[in-house]
Every structure is written in C-alpha cells, then in structure tokens.
Amino acid sequence: MDKSVHTIERYRCDGTGPVYLKIGGKVMYRLIDIEAFESERRFQRPDVQKPVPPKAVSGFMLHEAIARLS
C-alpha cells in the first residue's frame, strides 16, 4: 500500500481502513489484512464493478514482512 502514515491513521479513525491490532499501545497491521483490504479495492476496468479476486494471501505480520525485505 502506497499511502502516507497520516492517510492510514485517518482510515483507521474513520473505520475505512484495514483491520488492525493494538498491542501494548502500538497499532500493527497483519499483511493478510492489508492484502484483503487491497484486494477488495482491485478492479480490472472502470465499467466493471466486480473486484478482481486476490492471487495470493500471506499470513505474515507486517513488521515481519518488512524485516524480510531488509
């Protein structure tokens, strides 16, 4: 997801963003929840209202996925 921290915070406050966890005062997102959020918003063409089904789903926590990228 290519959104600023402030945009994600606004999504969370508005209740329109991905599902999140709050652990020890920290907000965390599971990769599977981000992928689900994104897949719900995928479309092939503007005239087709049915979202494109997701190709793959992962169960990594977001911080684990980021750590694997470094």
HULINWO-V223910 format. One line per field, one symbol per residue. psi: psi as a letter, one per 40 degrees, with the letter a starting at -180 (. if undefined). burial: + if it has 9 or more other C-alpha atoms within 8 Angstrom, else -. A space follows every 50 residues. Layout:
psi = ???
burial = ???
This chain:
psi = hgiidddddddddefeaiiiihhfehhihidddddddddeehidideheh ihiidihieiidddddddd.
burial = -------+--++----++-+-------++++++++++++--++------- +--------+++--+-----
